[in-house]
């Protein structure tokens, strides 16, 4: 009992620190989006090659999610977090000084691996400090506040690019990472009661293998993964559509992206209000229908050639609202398949989301090299949305068969 109660007697970390360390990775992902079309011109490479900087970031997030939990269980939250933030700063500096697109990709990979530390360990620290119900509430508060970073970072990145060039966004990441690193170093205590008692990576890998043999888990996990694929197809293709096809400045993309983030916030709010009443499967079904309607609305404006900022971003806000309904509930379904492996299920499902998102980004990037228009983005979004519905239908059928 003393091991469980001890963390609650220690000095609690500031909620501001928890939000900042959790937001640093999503901020670095999104602040760079408006600069991608300009980078193709700067380095004189195809847009698909520039798109790989997004793909590398998503793969880095995917791999890092699988290992940070076991590492922090073995060595403690604080040292692993400090190393992660230091790697983030190093990667951001490499991106700022990058002389070539290949060097930039290496920097983006380091950024992702480092930035993922705060995203994963922020939740672990909350679980260390609070009981189950209170930790759920705290994670909700931190997630709501953290969502401000991806909401406003594209707008910030767009204006920095317009005023100072694409390197300014990465310089901002260096500054932000250094501030968060200093704050963690000076104020964040170790919250894990007894480091060194974790299972380590080997047993976790065996848990992952067991989950992948579960059709129900794969159904829910693939539903969330392809739902994420819709989103990443949009953020991979929309900057090209806005800047290159429509001829607008990067700041236009960044400003209108706020509308998409508001849609996602609304969906998460609805999940909090109605998930208990309606249940996981019904919430996913409602969200999937709304998402397909949003994708079809965006596709219709694209196919008719009615390319305007409202015609692009308002349907995507509907899609983002559906993501706020389906992603939390899909994750809950995945981790509930085997409650004894809930931690492994959460990590594996998050990694699959990033991997499918990376694949969607590659498809859009190389598609836009072959057809420099809105159509590669639209087709990838539509395909990912249909696969998400199919995966959920399989998961729901398997769950009903067991019940």
Order of alpha helices (4+ residues) and beta strands (2+ residues): alpha-alpha-alpha-alpha-alpha-alpha-alpha-alpha-alpha-alpha-alpha-alpha-alpha-alpha-alpha
